[in-house]
Amino acid sequence: MPGKTITSCAECTYPIAAEHVGERATCPMCGTINQAISQGVTIPTTFFWSVLAFGLGVFVGPALIATTTEGRSWLEKQARGIGR
């Protein structure tokens, strides 16, 4: 059901589909008149963790490499342009 807001009945928790937020819908199960309430905007979990992991990799990655002597010398060579 694209374009529909899914909400549940306040009395019996039966799922109700509404066209827009604020629409009054009658529950087909118990007959109660309900008002569709917005669920809000959510960020997909995989997208959130992907962005967070990328950001941490960009900022923490070089610091982790620089903790070893071999990594530190490699970073110095890269900074001078010798390691290309």
PDB file with one MODEL, atoms N, CA, C and O in Angstrom:
MODEL        1
ATOM      1  N   MET A   1       0.822  -1.182   0.000  1.00  0.00           N
ATOM      2  CA  MET A   1       0.000   0.000   0.000  1.00  0.00           C
ATOM      3  C   MET A   1       0.873   1.256   0.000  1.00  0.00           C
ATOM      4  O   MET A   1       0.975   1.914   1.035  1.00  0.00           O
ATOM      5  N   PRO A   2       1.489   1.603  -1.091  1.00  0.00           N
ATOM      6  CA  PRO A   2       2.290   2.821  -1.094  1.00  0.00           C
ATOM      7  C   PRO A   2       1.414   4.050  -0.941  1.00  0.00           C
ATOM      8  O   PRO A   2       0.309   4.112  -1.479  1.00  0.00           O
ATOM      9  N   GLY A   3       1.917   5.022  -0.205  1.00  0.00           N
ATOM     10  CA  GLY A   3       1.183   6.261  -0.015  1.00  0.00           C
ATOM     11  C   GLY A   3       0.172   6.215   1.105  1.00  0.00           C
ATOM     12  O   GLY A   3      -0.578   7.172   1.295  1.00  0.00           O
ATOM     13  N   LYS A   4       0.132   5.125   1.853  1.00  0.00           N
ATOM     14  CA  LYS A   4      -0.824   5.019   2.954  1.00  0.00           C
ATOM     15  C   LYS A   4      -0.077   5.035   4.280  1.00  0.00           C
ATOM     16  O   LYS A   4       1.047   4.544   4.390  1.00  0.00           O
ATOM     17  N   THR A   5      -0.731   5.614   5.283  1.00  0.00           N
ATOM     18  CA  THR A   5      -0.191   5.628   6.633  1.00  0.00           C
ATOM     19  C   THR A   5      -0.821   4.479   7.393  1.00  0.00           C
ATOM     20  O   THR A   5      -2.045   4.351   7.426  1.00  0.00           O
ATOM     21  N   ILE A   6      -0.006   3.651   7.997  1.00  0.00           N
ATOM     22  CA  ILE A   6      -0.525   2.531   8.771  1.00  0.00           C
ATOM     23  C   ILE A   6      -0.546   2.953  10.238  1.00  0.00           C
ATOM     24  O   ILE A   6       0.465   3.394  10.786  1.00  0.00           O
ATOM     25  N   THR A   7      -1.679   2.813  10.845  1.00  0.00           N
ATOM     26  CA  THR A   7      -1.840   3.115  12.266  1.00  0.00           C
ATOM     27  C   THR A   7      -2.645   1.984  12.873  1.00  0.00           C
ATOM     28  O   THR A   7      -3.068   1.080  12.151  1.00  0.00           O
ATOM     29  N   SER A   8      -2.866   2.007  14.156  1.00  0.00           N
ATOM     30  CA  SER A   8      -3.669   0.957  14.779  1.00  0.00           C
ATOM     31  C   SER A   8      -4.801   1.583  15.579  1.00  0.00           C
ATOM     32  O   SER A   8      -4.726   2.734  16.010  1.00  0.00           O
ATOM     33  N   CYS A   9      -5.844   0.798  15.764  1.00  0.00           N
ATOM     34  CA  CYS A   9      -7.021   1.249  16.500  1.00  0.00           C
ATOM     35  C   CYS A   9      -6.648   1.479  17.965  1.00  0.00           C
ATOM     36  O   CYS A   9      -5.892   0.705  18.552  1.00  0.00           O
ATOM     37  N   ALA A  10      -7.185   2.546  18.544  1.00  0.00           N
ATOM     38  CA  ALA A  10      -6.897   2.864  19.945  1.00  0.00           C
ATOM     39  C   ALA A  10      -7.557   1.874  20.899  1.00  0.00           C
ATOM     40  O   ALA A  10      -7.089   1.695  22.024  1.00  0.00           O
ATOM     41  N   GLU A  11      -8.634   1.231  20.467  1.00  0.00           N
ATOM     42  CA  GLU A  11      -9.367   0.301  21.334  1.00  0.00           C
ATOM     43  C   GLU A  11      -8.855  -1.132  21.225  1.00  0.00           C
ATOM     44  O   GLU A  11      -8.523  -1.761  22.230  1.00  0.00           O
ATOM     45  N   CYS A  12      -8.795  -1.647  19.983  1.00  0.00           N
ATOM     46  CA  CYS A  12      -8.479  -3.070  19.809  1.00  0.00           C
ATOM     47  C   CYS A  12      -7.117  -3.320  19.148  1.00  0.00           C
ATOM     48  O   CYS A  12      -6.746  -4.477  18.950  1.00  0.00           O
ATOM     49  N   THR A  13      -6.373  -2.282  18.806  1.00  0.00           N
ATOM     50  CA  THR A  13      -5.044  -2.320  18.157  1.00  0.00           C
ATOM     51  C   THR A  13      -5.049  -3.004  16.787  1.00  0.00           C
ATOM     52  O   THR A  13      -4.012  -3.488  16.335  1.00  0.00           O
ATOM     53  N   TYR A  14      -6.203  -3.049  16.129  1.00  0.00           N
ATOM     54  CA  TYR A  14      -6.287  -3.599  14.774  1.00  0.00           C
ATOM     55  C   TYR A  14      -5.642  -2.598  13.812  1.00  0.00           C
ATOM     56  O   TYR A  14      -5.919  -1.404  13.919  1.00  0.00           O
ATOM     57  N   PRO A  15      -4.789  -3.039  12.874  1.00  0.00           N
ATOM     58  CA  PRO A  15      -4.136  -2.091  11.959  1.00  0.00           C
ATOM     59  C   PRO A  15      -5.125  -1.428  10.998  1.00  0.00           C
ATOM     60  O   PRO A  15      -5.996  -2.089  10.433  1.00  0.00           O
ATOM     61  N   ILE A  16      -4.975  -0.119  10.823  1.00  0.00           N
ATOM     62  CA  ILE A  16      -5.847   0.669   9.949  1.00  0.00           C
ATOM     63  C   ILE A  16      -4.972   1.424   8.964  1.00  0.00           C
ATOM     64  O   ILE A  16      -3.953   1.996   9.352  1.00  0.00           O
ATOM     65  N   ALA A  17      -5.360   1.431   7.690  1.00  0.00           N
ATOM     66  CA  ALA A  17      -4.639   2.190   6.664  1.00  0.00           C
ATOM     67  C   ALA A  17      -5.386   3.490   6.406  1.00  0.00           C
ATOM     68  O   ALA A  17      -6.600   3.483   6.201  1.00  0.00           O
ATOM     69  N   ALA A  18      -4.664   4.602   6.414  1.00  0.00           N
ATOM     70  CA  ALA A  18      -5.261   5.914   6.158  1.00  0.00           C
ATOM     71  C   ALA A  18      -4.502   6.583   5.017  1.00  0.00           C
ATOM     72  O   ALA A  18      -3.319   6.310   4.816  1.00  0.00           O
ATOM     73  N   GLU A  19      -5.169   7.449   4.276  1.00  0.00           N
ATOM     74  CA  GLU A  19      -4.548   8.137   3.144  1.00  0.00           C
ATOM     75  C   GLU A  19      -3.571   9.222   3.587  1.00  0.00           C
ATOM     76  O   GLU A  19      -2.535   9.421   2.953  1.00  0.00           O
ATOM     77  N   HIS A  20      -3.893   9.919   4.665  1.00  0.00           N
ATOM     78  CA  HIS A  20      -3.037  11.015   5.124  1.00  0.00           C
ATOM     79  C   HIS A  20      -3.147  11.154   6.635  1.00  0.00           C
ATOM     80  O   HIS A  20      -4.066  10.622   7.257  1.00  0.00           O
ATOM     81  N   VAL A  21      -2.197  11.875   7.213  1.00  0.00           N
ATOM     82  CA  VAL A  21      -2.189  12.100   8.655  1.00  0.00           C
ATOM     83  C   VAL A  21      -3.364  12.991   9.030  1.00  0.00           C
ATOM     84  O   VAL A  21      -3.636  13.983   8.353  1.00  0.00           O
ATOM     85  N   GLY A  22      -4.048  12.647  10.090  1.00  0.00           N
ATOM     86  CA  GLY A  22      -5.192  13.423  10.546  1.00  0.00           C
ATOM     87  C   GLY A  22      -6.519  12.914  10.024  1.00  0.00           C
ATOM     88  O   GLY A  22      -7.571  13.373  10.470  1.00  0.00           O
ATOM     89  N   GLU A  23      -6.497  11.978   9.093  1.00  0.00           N
ATOM     90  CA  GLU A  23      -7.739  11.422   8.546  1.00  0.00           C
ATOM     91  C   GLU A  23      -8.435  10.583   9.616  1.00  0.00           C
ATOM     92  O   GLU A  23      -7.785   9.869  10.381  1.00  0.00           O
ATOM     93  N   ARG A  24      -9.754  10.678   9.658  1.00  0.00           N
ATOM     94  CA  ARG A  24     -10.527   9.861  10.590  1.00  0.00           C
ATOM     95  C   ARG A  24     -10.920   8.573   9.874  1.00  0.00           C
ATOM     96  O   ARG A  24     -11.502   8.603   8.789  1.00  0.00           O
ATOM     97  N   ALA A  25     -10.596   7.459  10.489  1.00  0.00           N
ATOM     98  CA  ALA A  25     -10.894   6.158   9.899  1.00  0.00           C
ATOM     99  C   ALA A  25     -11.654   5.313  10.913  1.00  0.00           C
ATOM    100  O   ALA A  25     -11.374   5.354  12.111  1.00  0.00           O
ATOM    101  N   THR A  26     -12.614   4.552  10.418  1.00  0.00           N
ATOM    102  CA  THR A  26     -13.389   3.664  11.280  1.00  0.00           C
ATOM    103  C   THR A  26     -12.723   2.296  11.298  1.00  0.00           C
ATOM    104  O   THR A  26     -12.370   1.753  10.252  1.00  0.00           O
ATOM    105  N   CYS A  27     -12.557   1.756  12.473  1.00  0.00           N
ATOM    106  CA  CYS A  27     -11.940   0.440  12.622  1.00  0.00           C
ATOM    107  C   CYS A  27     -12.907  -0.627  12.107  1.00  0.00           C
ATOM    108  O   CYS A  27     -14.056  -0.672  12.547  1.00  0.00           O
ATOM    109  N   PRO A  28     -12.467  -1.485  11.187  1.00  0.00           N
ATOM    110  CA  PRO A  28     -13.361  -2.526  10.670  1.00  0.00           C
ATOM    111  C   PRO A  28     -13.651  -3.622  11.697  1.00  0.00           C
ATOM    112  O   PRO A  28     -14.595  -4.392  11.525  1.00  0.00           O
ATOM    113  N   MET A  29     -12.862  -3.699  12.748  1.00  0.00           N
ATOM    114  CA  MET A  29     -13.029  -4.755  13.736  1.00  0.00           C
ATOM    115  C   MET A  29     -14.040  -4.365  14.825  1.00  0.00           C
ATOM    116  O   MET A  29     -14.968  -5.121  15.113  1.00  0.00           O
ATOM    117  N   CYS A  30     -13.853  -3.171  15.431  1.00  0.00           N
ATOM    118  CA  CYS A  30     -14.722  -2.792  16.553  1.00  0.00           C
ATOM    119  C   CYS A  30     -15.602  -1.577  16.259  1.00  0.00           C
ATOM    120  O   CYS A  30     -16.490  -1.266  17.052  1.00  0.00           O
ATOM    121  N   GLY A  31     -15.379  -0.881  15.137  1.00  0.00           N
ATOM    122  CA  GLY A  31     -16.216   0.242  14.747  1.00  0.00           C
ATOM    123  C   GLY A  31     -15.846   1.570  15.380  1.00  0.00           C
ATOM    124  O   GLY A  31     -16.561   2.554  15.189  1.00  0.00           O
ATOM    125  N   THR A  32     -14.757   1.633  16.125  1.00  0.00           N
ATOM    126  CA  THR A  32     -14.320   2.875  16.757  1.00  0.00           C
ATOM    127  C   THR A  32     -13.770   3.825  15.703  1.00  0.00           C
ATOM    128  O   THR A  32     -13.085   3.398  14.773  1.00  0.00           O
ATOM    129  N   ILE A  33     -14.069   5.118  15.847  1.00  0.00           N
ATOM    130  CA  ILE A  33     -13.528   6.122  14.927  1.00  0.00           C
ATOM    131  C   ILE A  33     -12.168   6.559  15.466  1.00  0.00           C
ATOM    132  O   ILE A  33     -12.056   7.005  16.608  1.00  0.00           O
ATOM    133  N   ASN A  34     -11.147   6.426  14.638  1.00  0.00           N
ATOM    134  CA  ASN A  34      -9.773   6.751  15.021  1.00  0.00           C
ATOM    135  C   ASN A  34      -9.222   7.839  14.116  1.00  0.00           C
ATOM    136  O   ASN A  34      -9.662   7.996  12.977  1.00  0.00           O
ATOM    137  N   GLN A  35      -8.265   8.582  14.626  1.00  0.00           N
ATOM    138  CA  GLN A  35      -7.579   9.591  13.825  1.00  0.00           C
ATOM    139  C   GLN A  35      -6.168   9.079  13.557  1.00  0.00           C
ATOM    140  O   GLN A  35      -5.452   8.693  14.480  1.00  0.00           O
ATOM    141  N   ALA A  36      -5.775   9.082  12.272  1.00  0.00           N
ATOM    142  CA  ALA A  36      -4.449   8.601  11.897  1.00  0.00           C
ATOM    143  C   ALA A  36      -3.386   9.546  12.450  1.00  0.00           C
ATOM    144  O   ALA A  36      -3.477  10.761  12.277  1.00  0.00           O
ATOM    145  N   ILE A  37      -2.400   8.994  13.101  1.00  0.00           N
ATOM    146  CA  ILE A  37      -1.322   9.774  13.707  1.00  0.00           C
ATOM    147  C   ILE A  37      -0.034   9.487  12.952  1.00  0.00           C
ATOM    148  O   ILE A  37       0.228   8.351  12.558  1.00  0.00           O
ATOM    149  N   SER A  38       0.757  10.515  12.759  1.00  0.00           N
ATOM    150  CA  SER A  38       2.023  10.371  12.037  1.00  0.00           C
ATOM    151  C   SER A  38       2.997   9.518  12.835  1.00  0.00           C
ATOM    152  O   SER A  38       3.072   9.623  14.059  1.00  0.00           O
ATOM    153  N   GLN A  39       3.740   8.678  12.135  1.00  0.00           N
ATOM    154  CA  GLN A  39       4.756   7.844  12.762  1.00  0.00           C
ATOM    155  C   GLN A  39       6.080   8.593  12.890  1.00  0.00           C
ATOM    156  O   GLN A  39       6.959   8.171  13.642  1.00  0.00           O
ATOM    157  N   GLY A  40       6.230   9.699  12.164  1.00  0.00           N
ATOM    158  CA  GLY A  40       7.492  10.434  12.171  1.00  0.00           C
ATOM    159  C   GLY A  40       8.440   9.893  11.118  1.00  0.00           C
ATOM    160  O   GLY A  40       8.151   8.886  10.473  1.00  0.00           O
ATOM    161  N   VAL A  41       9.552  10.548  10.947  1.00  0.00           N
ATOM    162  CA  VAL A  41      10.547  10.142   9.958  1.00  0.00           C
ATOM    163  C   VAL A  41      11.625   9.342  10.663  1.00  0.00           C
ATOM    164  O   VAL A  41      12.129   9.747  11.711  1.00  0.00           O
ATOM    165  N   THR A  42      11.974   8.209  10.086  1.00  0.00           N
ATOM    166  CA  THR A  42      13.023   7.380  10.669  1.00  0.00           C
ATOM    167  C   THR A  42      14.168   7.223   9.686  1.00  0.00           C
ATOM    168  O   THR A  42      13.970   7.280   8.473  1.00  0.00           O
ATOM    169  N   ILE A  43      15.350   7.029  10.209  1.00  0.00           N
ATOM    170  CA  ILE A  43      16.527   6.785   9.384  1.00  0.00           C
ATOM    171  C   ILE A  43      16.705   5.272   9.304  1.00  0.00           C
ATOM    172  O   ILE A  43      16.709   4.606  10.339  1.00  0.00           O
ATOM    173  N   PRO A  44      16.852   4.715   8.108  1.00  0.00           N
ATOM    174  CA  PRO A  44      17.086   3.275   8.009  1.00  0.00           C
ATOM    175  C   PRO A  44      18.347   2.879   8.783  1.00  0.00           C
ATOM    176  O   PRO A  44      19.377   3.546   8.684  1.00  0.00           O
ATOM    177  N   THR A  45      18.260   1.813   9.538  1.00  0.00           N
ATOM    178  CA  THR A  45      19.351   1.406  10.417  1.00  0.00           C
ATOM    179  C   THR A  45      20.632   1.110   9.655  1.00  0.00           C
ATOM    180  O   THR A  45      21.706   1.533  10.082  1.00  0.00           O
ATOM    181  N   THR A  46      20.550   0.393   8.539  1.00  0.00           N
ATOM    182  CA  THR A  46      21.771   0.063   7.795  1.00  0.00           C
ATOM    183  C   THR A  46      22.437   1.313   7.252  1.00  0.00           C
ATOM    184  O   THR A  46      23.665   1.403   7.253  1.00  0.00           O
ATOM    185  N   PHE A  47      21.665   2.269   6.794  1.00  0.00           N
ATOM    186  CA  PHE A  47      22.230   3.524   6.298  1.00  0.00           C
ATOM    187  C   PHE A  47      22.923   4.278   7.430  1.00  0.00           C
ATOM    188  O   PHE A  47      24.026   4.792   7.246  1.00  0.00           O
ATOM    189  N   PHE A  48      22.291   4.347   8.586  1.00  0.00           N
ATOM    190  CA  PHE A  48      22.867   5.043   9.741  1.00  0.00           C
ATOM    191  C   PHE A  48      24.203   4.427  10.136  1.00  0.00           C
ATOM    192  O   PHE A  48      25.186   5.145  10.321  1.00  0.00           O
ATOM    193  N   TRP A  49      24.246   3.100  10.269  1.00  0.00           N
ATOM    194  CA  TRP A  49      25.489   2.444  10.674  1.00  0.00           C
ATOM    195  C   TRP A  49      26.555   2.548   9.600  1.00  0.00           C
ATOM    196  O   TRP A  49      27.741   2.630   9.918  1.00  0.00           O
ATOM    197  N   SER A  50      26.157   2.545   8.328  1.00  0.00           N
ATOM    198  CA  SER A  50      27.136   2.699   7.245  1.00  0.00           C
ATOM    199  C   SER A  50      27.795   4.066   7.297  1.00  0.00           C
ATOM    200  O   SER A  50      29.015   4.171   7.170  1.00  0.00           O
ATOM    201  N   VAL A  51      27.009   5.107   7.481  1.00  0.00           N
ATOM    202  CA  VAL A  51      27.560   6.464   7.567  1.00  0.00           C
ATOM    203  C   VAL A  51      28.439   6.601   8.804  1.00  0.00           C
ATOM    204  O   VAL A  51      29.507   7.210   8.741  1.00  0.00           O
ATOM    205  N   LEU A  52      28.004   6.045   9.915  1.00  0.00           N
ATOM    206  CA  LEU A  52      28.788   6.111  11.145  1.00  0.00           C
ATOM    207  C   LEU A  52      30.115   5.368  10.998  1.00  0.00           C
ATOM    208  O   LEU A  52      31.156   5.872  11.420  1.00  0.00           O
ATOM    209  N   ALA A  53      30.086   4.180  10.406  1.00  0.00           N
ATOM    210  CA  ALA A  53      31.314   3.406  10.215  1.00  0.00           C
ATOM    211  C   ALA A  53      32.264   4.107   9.258  1.00  0.00           C
ATOM    212  O   ALA A  53      33.472   4.118   9.491  1.00  0.00           O
ATOM    213  N   PHE A  54      31.745   4.688   8.192  1.00  0.00           N
ATOM    214  CA  PHE A  54      32.592   5.419   7.251  1.00  0.00           C
ATOM    215  C   PHE A  54      33.255   6.608   7.940  1.00  0.00           C
ATOM    216  O   PHE A  54      34.455   6.830   7.780  1.00  0.00           O
ATOM    217  N   GLY A  55      32.479   7.370   8.703  1.00  0.00           N
ATOM    218  CA  GLY A  55      33.025   8.532   9.411  1.00  0.00           C
ATOM    219  C   GLY A  55      34.101   8.137  10.406  1.00  0.00           C
ATOM    220  O   GLY A  55      35.139   8.793  10.498  1.00  0.00           O
ATOM    221  N   LEU A  56      33.860   7.070  11.148  1.00  0.00           N
ATOM    222  CA  LEU A  56      34.875   6.611  12.093  1.00  0.00           C
ATOM    223  C   LEU A  56      36.115   6.105  11.368  1.00  0.00           C
ATOM    224  O   LEU A  56      37.234   6.322  11.832  1.00  0.00           O
ATOM    225  N   GLY A  57      35.930   5.439  10.248  1.00  0.00           N
ATOM    226  CA  GLY A  57      37.075   4.962   9.472  1.00  0.00           C
ATOM    227  C   GLY A  57      37.928   6.098   8.952  1.00  0.00           C
ATOM    228  O   GLY A  57      39.156   6.007   8.938  1.00  0.00           O
ATOM    229  N   VAL A  58      37.281   7.167   8.526  1.00  0.00           N
ATOM    230  CA  VAL A  58      38.015   8.322   7.998  1.00  0.00           C
ATOM    231  C   VAL A  58      38.799   9.017   9.105  1.00  0.00           C
ATOM    232  O   VAL A  58      39.950   9.402   8.901  1.00  0.00           O
ATOM    233  N   PHE A  59      38.188   9.180  10.266  1.00  0.00           N
ATOM    234  CA  PHE A  59      38.836   9.940  11.334  1.00  0.00           C
ATOM    235  C   PHE A  59      39.729   9.097  12.241  1.00  0.00           C
ATOM    236  O   PHE A  59      40.758   9.582  12.710  1.00  0.00           O
ATOM    237  N   VAL A  60      39.357   7.851  12.495  1.00  0.00           N
ATOM    238  CA  VAL A  60      40.107   7.018  13.430  1.00  0.00           C
ATOM    239  C   VAL A  60      41.126   6.140  12.710  1.00  0.00           C
ATOM    240  O   VAL A  60      42.136   5.762  13.303  1.00  0.00           O
ATOM    241  N   GLY A  61      40.881   5.812  11.450  1.00  0.00           N
ATOM    242  CA  GLY A  61      41.776   4.929  10.702  1.00  0.00           C
ATOM    243  C   GLY A  61      43.228   5.371  10.689  1.00  0.00           C
ATOM    244  O   GLY A  61      44.097   4.579  11.054  1.00  0.00           O
ATOM    245  N   PRO A  62      43.533   6.606  10.282  1.00  0.00           N
ATOM    246  CA  PRO A  62      44.934   7.051  10.291  1.00  0.00           C
ATOM    247  C   PRO A  62      45.551   7.047  11.689  1.00  0.00           C
ATOM    248  O   PRO A  62      46.748   6.797  11.834  1.00  0.00           O
ATOM    249  N   ALA A  63      44.766   7.316  12.697  1.00  0.00           N
ATOM    250  CA  ALA A  63      45.290   7.287  14.067  1.00  0.00           C
ATOM    251  C   ALA A  63      45.669   5.863  14.466  1.00  0.00           C
ATOM    252  O   ALA A  63      46.658   5.658  15.171  1.00  0.00           O
ATOM    253  N   LEU A  64      44.893   4.888  14.023  1.00  0.00           N
ATOM    254  CA  LEU A  64      45.224   3.498  14.327  1.00  0.00           C
ATOM    255  C   LEU A  64      46.468   3.046  13.573  1.00  0.00           C
ATOM    256  O   LEU A  64      47.274   2.286  14.109  1.00  0.00           O
ATOM    257  N   ILE A  65      46.629   3.502  12.350  1.00  0.00           N
ATOM    258  CA  ILE A  65      47.825   3.158  11.574  1.00  0.00           C
ATOM    259  C   ILE A  65      49.060   3.778  12.215  1.00  0.00           C
ATOM    260  O   ILE A  65      50.116   3.146  12.263  1.00  0.00           O
ATOM    261  N   ALA A  66      48.940   5.001  12.703  1.00  0.00           N
ATOM    262  CA  ALA A  66      50.083   5.729  13.253  1.00  0.00           C
ATOM    263  C   ALA A  66      50.521   5.214  14.618  1.00  0.00           C
ATOM    264  O   ALA A  66      51.544   5.665  15.133  1.00  0.00           O
ATOM    265  N   THR A  67      49.790   4.294  15.217  1.00  0.00           N
ATOM    266  CA  THR A  67      50.191   3.792  16.534  1.00  0.00           C
ATOM    267  C   THR A  67      51.366   2.829  16.461  1.00  0.00           C
ATOM    268  O   THR A  67      52.026   2.601  17.474  1.00  0.00           O
ATOM    269  N   THR A  68      51.647   2.259  15.298  1.00  0.00           N
ATOM    270  CA  THR A  68      52.810   1.375  15.156  1.00  0.00           C
ATOM    271  C   THR A  68      53.936   2.132  14.467  1.00  0.00           C
ATOM    272  O   THR A  68      53.687   3.093  13.740  1.00  0.00           O
ATOM    273  N   THR A  69      55.167   1.704  14.690  1.00  0.00           N
ATOM    274  CA  THR A  69      56.315   2.381  14.057  1.00  0.00           C
ATOM    275  C   THR A  69      56.306   2.168  12.551  1.00  0.00           C
ATOM    276  O   THR A  69      56.625   3.085  11.793  1.00  0.00           O
ATOM    277  N   GLU A  70      55.947   0.981  12.115  1.00  0.00           N
ATOM    278  CA  GLU A  70      55.895   0.726  10.670  1.00  0.00           C
ATOM    279  C   GLU A  70      54.801   1.568  10.015  1.00  0.00           C
ATOM    280  O   GLU A  70      55.003   2.129   8.938  1.00  0.00           O
ATOM    281  N   GLY A  71      53.655   1.653  10.662  1.00  0.00           N
ATOM    282  CA  GLY A  71      52.572   2.482  10.144  1.00  0.00           C
ATOM    283  C   GLY A  71      52.932   3.954  10.135  1.00  0.00           C
ATOM    284  O   GLY A  71      52.579   4.677   9.204  1.00  0.00           O
ATOM    285  N   ARG A  72      53.640   4.404  11.175  1.00  0.00           N
ATOM    286  CA  ARG A  72      54.053   5.806  11.247  1.00  0.00           C
ATOM    287  C   ARG A  72      55.017   6.147  10.114  1.00  0.00           C
ATOM    288  O   ARG A  72      54.886   7.193   9.477  1.00  0.00           O
ATOM    289  N   SER A  73      55.991   5.260   9.861  1.00  0.00           N
ATOM    290  CA  SER A  73      56.939   5.534   8.767  1.00  0.00           C
ATOM    291  C   SER A  73      56.228   5.485   7.412  1.00  0.00           C
ATOM    292  O   SER A  73      56.568   6.258   6.516  1.00  0.00           O
ATOM    293  N   TRP A  74      55.257   4.597   7.246  1.00  0.00           N
ATOM    294  CA  TRP A  74      54.501   4.528   5.997  1.00  0.00           C
ATOM    295  C   TRP A  74      53.713   5.818   5.777  1.00  0.00           C
ATOM    296  O   TRP A  74      53.675   6.346   4.665  1.00  0.00           O
ATOM    297  N   LEU A  75      53.081   6.329   6.848  1.00  0.00           N
ATOM    298  CA  LEU A  75      52.341   7.590   6.736  1.00  0.00           C
ATOM    299  C   LEU A  75      53.266   8.752   6.403  1.00  0.00           C
ATOM    300  O   LEU A  75      52.898   9.631   5.623  1.00  0.00           O
ATOM    301  N   GLU A  76      54.476   8.768   6.992  1.00  0.00           N
ATOM    302  CA  GLU A  76      55.436   9.837   6.690  1.00  0.00           C
ATOM    303  C   GLU A  76      55.854   9.782   5.223  1.00  0.00           C
ATOM    304  O   GLU A  76      55.962  10.818   4.568  1.00  0.00           O
ATOM    305  N   LYS A  77      56.092   8.566   4.704  1.00  0.00           N
ATOM    306  CA  LYS A  77      56.449   8.417   3.283  1.00  0.00           C
ATOM    307  C   LYS A  77      55.304   8.885   2.386  1.00  0.00           C
ATOM    308  O   LYS A  77      55.532   9.554   1.378  1.00  0.00           O
ATOM    309  N   GLN A  78      54.076   8.533   2.758  1.00  0.00           N
ATOM    310  CA  GLN A  78      52.919   8.953   1.970  1.00  0.00           C
ATOM    311  C   GLN A  78      52.772  10.469   1.982  1.00  0.00           C
ATOM    312  O   GLN A  78      52.413  11.071   0.970  1.00  0.00           O
ATOM    313  N   ALA A  79      53.049  11.084   3.127  1.00  0.00           N
ATOM    314  CA  ALA A  79      52.928  12.536   3.239  1.00  0.00           C
ATOM    315  C   ALA A  79      53.988  13.250   2.404  1.00  0.00           C
ATOM    316  O   ALA A  79      53.734  14.315   1.841  1.00  0.00           O
ATOM    317  N   ARG A  80      55.191  12.648   2.330  1.00  0.00           N
ATOM    318  CA  ARG A  80      56.264  13.246   1.523  1.00  0.00           C
ATOM    319  C   ARG A  80      56.118  12.920   0.039  1.00  0.00           C
ATOM    320  O   ARG A  80      56.740  13.571  -0.800  1.00  0.00           O
ATOM    321  N   GLY A  81      55.322  11.942  -0.287  1.00  0.00           N
ATOM    322  CA  GLY A  81      55.124  11.577  -1.688  1.00  0.00           C
ATOM    323  C   GLY A  81      56.101  10.534  -2.183  1.00  0.00           C
ATOM    324  O   GLY A  81      56.157  10.269  -3.384  1.00  0.00           O
ATOM    325  N   ILE A  82      56.874   9.932  -1.291  1.00  0.00           N
ATOM    326  CA  ILE A  82      57.877   8.942  -1.685  1.00  0.00           C
ATOM    327  C   ILE A  82      57.230   7.588  -1.967  1.00  0.00           C
ATOM    328  O   ILE A  82      57.688   6.863  -2.850  1.00  0.00           O
ATOM    329  N   GLY A  83      56.205   7.245  -1.254  1.00  0.00           N
ATOM    330  CA  GLY A  83      55.615   5.919  -1.344  1.00  0.00           C
ATOM    331  C   GLY A  83      54.723   5.680  -2.538  1.00  0.00           C
ATOM    332  O   GLY A  83      54.079   4.633  -2.609  1.00  0.00           O
ATOM    333  N   ARG A  84      54.655   6.599  -3.475  1.00  0.00           N
ATOM    334  CA  ARG A  84      53.744   6.413  -4.613  1.00  0.00           C
ATOM    335  C   ARG A  84      54.320   5.551  -5.667  1.00  0.00           C
ATOM    336  O   ARG A  84      53.672   5.304  -6.684  1.00  0.00           O
TER     337      ARG A  84
ENDMDL
END
